[in-house]
Amino acid sequence: MLDRRGCGVLLHPTSLPGPGGIGSLGKDARRFVDLLASMGMSYWQVLPLTPPASGNSPYSAFSAFAGNPLLIDLEQITVDGDLPVICYEESANDTCVDFDAVSDVKMKLLDKAGSTFLADDTAPCKQEFWDFCNRTPWLHNYALFMALKRRYNGHSWEKWPADLALLTSETYEKASVELGSEIGVQKYIQWQFFRQWRKLRTYATDKGIAIIGDIPIFVGYDSADVWSHRELFQLNSKGKSTVVAGVPPDYFSATGQLWGNPLYDWEEMERQKYAWWIERFKSLFELFDIIRVDHFRGFEAAWQVAADEKTAINGRWVKAPGTALFDTIYAALGKLPIIAEDLGIITPEVEALRDRYDFPGMKIVQFAFDSGPSNSYLPHNHQKKSVVYTGTHDNDTTVGWYRSLSDAQRSLVSRYVGGRGDDTVVCIMRTVLMSVANTVILPLQDLIGSGSEARMNVPGNAFGNWGWRFTWDMIAHDLAGQVREQIECYGRCNPRC
């Protein structure tokens, strides 16, 4: 797919309009697909769809496999007959998600729907539900984890009673019986998420839109994955992390980024023939057409920081399996359409790993104007197989970024793209579309000219991120036509649209 000229839009589903205080997989998602098709786009890129944990970040989730319940369309569940007709209260702010309020309301309704469905032996989709349970290997561990988490008031698993935190087969079986009803509801919620996502993906496919997903290299400590597979991570006998992940000082932070994720025990993963990774990639490619691998360089070497450090400064690079891992995954699953997020400190070894599998890397144009004409992010230095972004979810919007520059920096950018001040951001996007790179991805915020108020994430800030939403009145009536005219001009229009 990425071997021809094309263009796509980056927008996480939580940012979609619609009732309920958060975007969902319902009619507004299909309307967005229609908008992409009318623009002539080829791709819709999303962030991880997993259930967010700390700070509502999709990159720190309760599971590497499960879906985010807050994205479920309750209107469809009402049509299914599992909920009565829902009347949403008007949100005071429909441009920002109040995650606590949304979760409080939505999870209660999903619990009610699950209990209703499970109590009805004549439910028409009951066999479909059981088939989903039987073919989903990670589901029971996740459902049990979430049921226990609820029993213990949301506390992280290491604060549970020791026999449940450091799980044994005996306590696993006992808890599975005691929490059977709650586990069933959790499985119902996941079934609804995945059936709704697959319907949306089919709709997008029929419109000619491929979906680009996202796989974070690391998983959250407080997750079903770490709790149920402690042997795969660098933990001590009490289940505590001995070292954690991050990155050294960089463009975003003078003290680096201390992510806090546990690091993998690669030796144990090798002994298990990387089965966990094979299942992870397999499950994600059942949901997406293409996957962006976040922090790809961590597969060659990862920044390892002692768990008691307060910043990421005092870390070291520790080798990861690289080719041994991907050779095994390829042997099991075949060649995979992957985008390598190769930003940050990239060594020749990382580039060799990326190029061995012919993965396209990323070019961020906001990074292009600080080191002269040889900067690899400048459009005249792009390569054909690259994927070019004005900015990602970690960047400010291009309007916000341009406004933050000094007068001299703005002058440099304007000269390069042929702008005259006010129209420079539009000229930046036009210049990106002209790039020789096969693939261009534009955040929706840039297409509609949003400022810093629409930024999704500020790296290093644990809270206050991920909440931005757009409304349909932000989409100019002639936007689709204008965008389509431009991408047609530069040979990026989707032939299926």
matplotlib code that plots the C-alpha trace (Angstrom):
import matplotlib.pyplot as plt

x = [0.0, 2.8, 4.5, 2.4, 1.8, -0.9, -2.1, -3.9, -5.1, -4.1, -7.0, -7.6, -11.2, -11.6, -11.3, -14.4, -17.5, -20.7, -22.8, -21.5, -18.5, -16.0, -15.6, -17.0, -17.0, -20.5, -22.1, -19.7, -16.7, -18.4, -19.1, -15.4, -14.5, -16.8, -15.0, -11.6, -13.0, -14.4, -10.9, -9.3, -7.4, -6.0, -5.3, -6.8, -4.1, -5.1, -3.3, -3.4, -6.9, -6.1, -7.8, -5.8, -4.4, -2.2, -3.0, -5.5, -2.6, -3.2, 0.5, 0.1, -2.7, -4.2, -3.6, -1.6, -4.4, -7.8, -9.9, -10.8, -14.4, -14.9, -14.9, -17.9, -21.0, -23.8, -26.4, -25.6, -25.8, -29.3, -30.2, -29.0, -31.5, -29.0, -29.7, -32.8, -32.9, -30.2, -30.7, -27.3, -27.0, -25.5, -21.8, -20.5, -17.4, -17.6, -14.1, -12.3, -12.9, -13.6, -12.3, -13.4, -16.9, -17.2, -15.8, -18.1, -21.2, -20.2, -18.8, -22.0, -24.0, -21.7, -21.9, -25.7, -25.7, -23.3, -25.5, -28.6, -27.0, -25.5, -28.8, -30.8, -30.2, -32.2, -30.0, -29.6, -25.9, -25.0, -23.2, -21.2, -20.1, -19.0, -17.1, -15.3, -14.4, -13.2, -10.9, -9.4, -6.4, -5.7, -9.3, -9.7, -6.5, -7.6, -11.2, -9.9, -7.4, -10.0, -12.5, -9.8, -8.9, -12.4, -12.6, -9.5, -10.8, -8.6, -5.3, -2.3, -1.9, 1.2, -1.0, -3.4, -3.2, 0.1, -1.6, -3.4, -0.6, 1.9, -0.6, -0.4, -2.5, -4.5, -5.5, -6.1, -8.7, -10.3, -10.6, -12.0, -14.9, -15.5, -15.6, -17.4, -20.2, -17.8, -15.5, -18.4, -19.3, -15.7, -15.7, -19.0, -17.5, -14.5, -16.7, -18.7, -15.6, -14.1, -17.4, -18.0, -14.4, -14.5, -17.8, -16.1, -13.0, -15.2, -16.9, -13.6, -12.3, -15.4, -14.7, -11.1, -9.6, -6.8, -6.4, -2.9, -2.7, -0.1, 1.8, 3.7, 6.9, 6.4, 3.4, 2.2, 3.4, -0.2, -1.4, -2.9, 0.2, 2.7, 0.5, -0.1, 3.3, 5.7, 8.4, 8.6, 9.6, 12.5, 10.9, 12.1, 10.7, 8.0, 6.9, 8.6, 10.4, 14.1, 14.7, 12.3, 12.1, 12.6, 14.7, 17.7, 17.6, 16.1, 14.2, 11.2, 13.0, 16.3, 16.1, 14.9, 11.6, 11.1, 8.3, 8.4, 7.4, 9.0, 11.6, 11.4, 13.4, 14.5, 16.3, 13.1, 11.2, 13.7, 13.3, 9.5, 10.3, 8.8, 5.3, 4.0, 5.2, 3.9, 0.4, 0.6, 1.4, -1.1, -3.9, -3.1, -3.0, -6.5, -7.5, -5.4, -4.0, -0.7, 1.0, 3.3, 5.8, 6.3, 9.9, 11.2, 14.8, 14.0, 14.1, 17.8, 18.6, 16.5, 17.3, 17.4, 17.0, 17.1, 13.6, 14.4, 15.7, 13.7, 14.7, 15.9, 19.3, 21.2, 20.4, 22.2, 21.5, 21.0, 20.8, 17.5, 17.1, 16.4, 16.8, 16.2, 12.8, 11.7, 13.0, 10.9, 7.8, 8.2, 8.6, 5.3, 3.3, 5.0, 6.0, 4.2, 3.3, 5.1, 6.1, 9.1, 9.0, 12.7, 12.8, 15.2, 18.7, 19.1, 22.3, 23.5, 22.5, 18.9, 18.9, 20.2, 17.5, 14.8, 16.2, 16.7, 12.9, 12.3, 10.3, 9.6, 10.8, 9.2, 10.0, 8.6, 8.7, 8.5, 12.0, 13.4, 14.5, 17.1, 20.4, 20.8, 20.0, 21.3, 18.6, 17.1, 13.6, 13.6, 11.4, 14.2, 16.1, 13.1, 13.3, 10.6, 9.7, 9.5, 6.2, 6.1, 4.2, 3.8, 3.8, 2.6, 0.5, 3.6, 4.1, 2.2, -0.1, 1.7, -0.1, 0.9, 4.5, 4.9, 3.6, 6.1, 9.1, 11.3, 10.9, 14.2, 12.9, 9.6, 11.3, 13.5, 10.4, 8.5, 11.3, 11.7, 8.0, 7.3, 4.9, 4.1, 3.5, -0.2, -0.3, 2.9, 1.2, -0.9, 2.3, 4.0, 1.3, 1.5, 5.3, 4.9, 2.4, 5.0, 7.6, 9.0, 8.0, 5.3, 3.2, 2.1, 0.0, -1.5, -3.1, -6.7, -5.7, -3.4, -6.0, -8.5, -5.9, -6.2, -3.8, -2.1, -5.4, -5.8, -2.5, -3.0, 0.1, 3.0, 5.7, 6.9, 3.5, 1.7, -1.7, -3.8, -3.3, -5.2, -8.5, -8.9, -12.0, -13.2, -16.8, -18.4, -18.7, -14.9, -14.9, -15.4, -18.0, -15.4, -12.5, -12.9, -12.9, -9.8, -7.9, -8.8, -7.7, -4.3, -3.6, -4.8, -2.3, 0.6, -0.5, -1.7, -5.4, -6.8, -7.9, -10.7, -12.3]
y = [0.0, 2.4, 1.8, 4.4, 8.1, 8.6, 10.8, 10.3, 12.0, 11.4, 11.5, 9.4, 8.2, 9.9, 13.2, 12.5, 14.5, 13.0, 12.4, 11.1, 13.4, 11.3, 10.1, 6.6, 3.9, 4.9, 7.2, 10.1, 7.7, 6.6, 10.2, 10.9, 8.0, 9.6, 12.9, 11.2, 9.6, 12.9, 14.4, 11.6, 10.3, 6.8, 6.4, 7.0, 6.8, 6.3, 6.0, 2.8, 1.6, -0.1, 0.9, 3.8, 3.7, 6.4, 10.0, 8.6, 7.9, 5.3, 4.6, 3.4, 0.8, -1.9, -4.3, -4.5, -6.5, -5.2, -2.4, 0.9, 0.5, 4.3, 4.1, 1.8, 3.3, 3.0, 3.8, 0.5, -1.4, 0.2, -1.0, -4.5, -4.4, -4.5, -1.0, 1.2, 4.4, 6.7, 10.5, 12.2, 15.4, 18.2, 18.5, 21.8, 21.4, 19.3, 20.1, 18.4, 15.0, 14.9, 11.4, 10.9, 12.0, 10.0, 6.9, 7.1, 7.3, 5.0, 2.1, 1.9, 1.7, -0.9, -3.0, -2.8, -3.8, -6.8, -8.0, -7.8, -9.7, -12.4, -13.0, -13.5, -17.1, -16.3, -13.3, -13.7, -13.0, -15.3, -17.8, -15.0, -13.9, -17.4, -17.8, -14.6, -15.8, -19.1, -17.7, -14.8, -16.2, -13.0, -12.4, -14.3, -12.9, -9.4, -9.9, -11.4, -8.6, -5.9, -7.7, -7.8, -4.2, -3.2, -5.3, -3.5, 0.0, 0.5, 0.0, -1.2, -5.0, -5.0, -3.5, -6.4, -9.3, -11.2, -14.4, -12.4, -10.0, -12.9, -15.2, -18.9, -21.5, -22.2, -18.6, -18.0, -20.7, -19.7, -16.0, -17.0, -18.8, -16.1, -13.3, -15.2, -12.7, -9.7, -11.5, -12.2, -8.5, -7.6, -10.2, -8.7, -5.2, -6.5, -8.4, -5.2, -3.2, -5.6, -6.2, -2.5, -1.8, -4.5, -3.1, 0.4, -1.1, -2.9, 0.4, 2.2, -0.6, -0.4, 3.4, 2.7, 3.9, 1.8, 2.2, 2.7, 1.4, 2.0, -0.5, 0.9, -1.0, -1.1, -2.0, -0.4, -1.9, -1.9, -4.1, -7.6, -8.4, -7.8, -9.2, -12.5, -12.8, -11.6, -13.9, -11.9, -8.6, -7.5, -7.7, -8.8, -11.6, -9.2, -8.2, -4.7, -3.3, -3.3, -1.1, 1.0, 2.5, 6.0, 8.1, 10.3, 14.1, 15.1, 17.7, 17.4, 17.4, 18.4, 15.6, 13.0, 11.2, 8.7, 6.6, 4.1, 1.0, -2.3, -3.6, -7.0, -10.0, -10.8, -14.0, -15.5, -14.2, -16.0, -19.2, -18.9, -18.3, -14.8, -16.2, -13.2, -10.8, -13.1, -13.1, -9.3, -8.5, -11.1, -9.6, -6.1, -7.0, -8.4, -4.9, -2.7, -2.7, -1.1, -0.6, 2.1, 0.7, 3.3, 3.8, 1.3, 2.0, 0.1, -3.2, -2.6, -1.1, 0.5, 3.2, 1.5, 3.5, 2.2, 2.0, 4.4, 7.2, 10.5, 11.4, 9.6, 11.2, 8.4, 5.5, 3.4, 1.8, -2.0, -4.3, -5.8, -8.8, -6.9, -9.3, -12.4, -11.1, -9.9, -12.9, -15.1, -12.9, -12.9, -16.7, -17.0, -14.2, -13.4, -9.9, -7.2, -3.6, -1.7, 2.0, 2.4, 5.4, 6.1, 9.5, 10.6, 9.2, 6.9, 4.9, 3.1, -0.2, 1.1, 2.2, -1.2, -3.0, -0.8, -1.2, -5.0, -5.4, -2.5, -0.6, 3.1, 5.6, 8.9, 12.5, 15.3, 18.7, 20.6, 19.2, 20.4, 24.0, 24.0, 22.7, 24.0, 22.5, 19.1, 18.4, 15.1, 16.3, 19.0, 18.0, 18.3, 15.5, 13.1, 9.6, 7.9, 5.2, 7.6, 8.6, 12.4, 14.2, 17.9, 16.8, 13.9, 13.5, 14.5, 17.8, 21.1, 21.8, 23.4, 26.7, 26.6, 25.5, 28.3, 30.9, 29.8, 30.4, 33.5, 36.1, 34.8, 31.2, 32.2, 34.0, 31.0, 28.7, 31.2, 31.5, 27.8, 27.1, 30.3, 31.7, 35.4, 35.2, 34.4, 31.7, 30.0, 27.1, 26.4, 26.6, 24.1, 21.5, 22.2, 21.7, 18.4, 17.2, 17.9, 15.7, 12.8, 10.5, 8.1, 8.7, 11.9, 12.0, 15.2, 15.7, 16.9, 19.9, 21.1, 20.6, 22.8, 25.3, 24.7, 26.4, 25.0, 24.5, 21.5, 19.8, 16.2, 15.5, 17.4, 14.7, 14.7, 16.1, 13.2, 14.9, 17.2, 15.5, 13.4, 15.3, 17.4, 16.8, 18.5, 19.5, 19.3, 23.1, 23.2, 21.6, 24.2, 23.3, 23.5, 21.8, 18.4, 20.0, 22.1, 19.2, 16.9, 19.5, 19.8, 16.1, 15.4, 18.1, 16.2, 12.7, 11.6, 11.1, 7.7, 6.1, 4.3, 7.6]
z = [0.0, 0.9, -2.4, -4.4, -3.8, -1.3, 1.6, 4.9, 8.0, 11.6, 14.0, 17.1, 17.4, 20.8, 18.9, 16.8, 17.4, 18.7, 21.9, 25.1, 25.7, 23.6, 20.0, 19.3, 16.6, 15.6, 12.9, 13.3, 12.7, 9.4, 8.5, 9.0, 6.7, 4.2, 4.6, 4.0, 0.8, -0.5, 0.0, -2.0, 1.0, 1.1, 4.9, 8.3, 11.0, 14.6, 17.9, 19.9, 20.5, 23.8, 27.2, 28.5, 32.1, 33.6, 32.4, 29.8, 27.5, 24.8, 25.0, 28.6, 28.6, 30.8, 28.0, 24.8, 23.2, 24.5, 23.1, 24.8, 26.2, 26.0, 22.2, 22.1, 20.4, 22.9, 20.3, 18.5, 21.8, 22.3, 18.8, 19.8, 22.7, 25.5, 26.7, 26.9, 24.8, 26.1, 26.4, 26.7, 28.6, 26.6, 27.3, 28.5, 26.4, 23.2, 22.2, 25.1, 26.7, 30.4, 30.8, 34.4, 33.7, 30.5, 32.2, 35.2, 33.0, 30.1, 32.2, 34.3, 31.1, 29.6, 32.8, 32.6, 29.0, 29.7, 32.5, 30.4, 27.5, 29.7, 31.6, 28.3, 27.1, 23.9, 22.9, 19.1, 19.1, 22.0, 19.8, 18.2, 21.7, 22.7, 19.5, 20.2, 23.8, 22.5, 19.8, 21.8, 23.8, 25.9, 26.8, 30.1, 31.6, 30.8, 32.0, 35.3, 35.7, 35.2, 37.6, 40.3, 39.6, 40.2, 43.4, 44.8, 43.9, 40.9, 42.7, 40.7, 40.8, 43.0, 45.8, 45.7, 48.2, 47.5, 46.4, 43.6, 42.8, 42.4, 40.7, 40.9, 39.0, 42.2, 42.9, 39.2, 39.1, 42.4, 41.4, 38.0, 39.7, 42.4, 39.8, 37.1, 36.5, 36.4, 34.1, 31.8, 31.6, 30.8, 28.0, 26.7, 26.6, 24.6, 22.2, 21.6, 21.0, 18.4, 16.5, 16.2, 15.2, 12.5, 11.1, 10.9, 9.3, 6.7, 6.0, 5.5, 3.3, 1.1, 0.7, -0.2, 3.0, 4.7, 8.4, 10.0, 13.5, 16.2, 18.4, 21.4, 21.9, 25.6, 27.8, 31.1, 34.4, 35.7, 32.9, 32.4, 30.3, 33.0, 35.8, 34.0, 32.3, 35.0, 33.6, 30.4, 32.2, 34.3, 37.7, 41.1, 43.2, 44.6, 41.1, 41.2, 38.2, 38.5, 35.5, 33.4, 29.9, 28.7, 26.3, 27.1, 26.8, 23.5, 21.5, 23.9, 27.3, 28.7, 31.3, 28.9, 29.2, 32.0, 30.7, 33.6, 31.5, 32.6, 30.2, 28.6, 29.6, 26.1, 27.1, 28.4, 25.3, 23.1, 25.1, 24.4, 20.7, 20.9, 21.1, 22.9, 20.2, 17.4, 19.0, 19.5, 15.9, 14.7, 16.7, 15.6, 11.9, 12.3, 13.1, 10.8, 7.3, 8.3, 11.6, 12.8, 15.3, 18.0, 19.3, 16.7, 17.8, 21.0, 19.1, 18.4, 21.8, 24.6, 27.1, 30.5, 33.7, 37.3, 38.7, 41.6, 39.3, 39.1, 35.6, 32.5, 32.5, 34.2, 31.9, 29.3, 26.0, 26.3, 23.3, 22.1, 19.8, 16.6, 13.7, 15.8, 16.8, 13.4, 11.6, 13.9, 13.5, 9.7, 9.7, 11.5, 9.9, 6.6, 5.4, 7.3, 6.2, 9.0, 9.4, 11.7, 14.0, 13.7, 15.4, 18.1, 18.5, 15.5, 15.0, 11.9, 13.6, 13.9, 10.3, 9.2, 11.2, 9.6, 6.1, 6.4, 6.4, 4.0, 6.6, 5.7, 8.3, 9.3, 8.4, 10.6, 8.8, 12.1, 12.8, 9.4, 10.0, 12.7, 11.1, 7.6, 4.1, 4.8, 7.5, 6.4, 7.4, 4.8, 1.8, -0.7, 1.2, 1.6, 0.3, -1.8, 0.8, 3.7, 5.5, 5.9, 8.6, 9.3, 12.9, 15.0, 18.2, 20.2, 18.3, 18.6, 15.7, 12.8, 13.4, 17.1, 16.2, 13.6, 16.0, 18.7, 16.4, 16.5, 13.8, 12.2, 12.3, 10.8, 8.0, 7.2, 7.1, 4.9, 2.5, 2.1, 1.5, -0.5, 2.2, 2.9, 6.6, 7.2, 4.5, 5.5, 7.3, 4.2, 2.1, 4.5, 3.8, 0.1, 0.2, 2.1, -0.5, -3.2, -1.5, -3.4, -0.5, -1.3, 1.8, 3.5, 6.7, 7.9, 11.4, 11.0, 13.2, 10.4, 7.7, 9.6, 10.8, 14.6, 17.0, 20.1, 21.9, 19.7, 20.6, 21.6, 23.8, 25.4, 26.1, 29.6, 30.9, 32.7, 32.7, 30.7, 27.3, 24.8, 25.2, 22.1, 19.9, 16.7, 15.9, 12.5, 12.2, 12.3, 8.8, 6.2, 3.6, 0.8, 2.7, 1.0, -2.4, -1.7, -0.2, -3.1, -5.6, -4.0, -3.6, -7.2, -8.3, -6.6, -7.7, -4.3, -4.9, -4.1, -7.4, -5.5, -4.4]

ax = plt.figure().add_subplot(projection="3d")
ax.plot(x, y, z, "-o")
ax.set_aspect("equal")
plt.show()
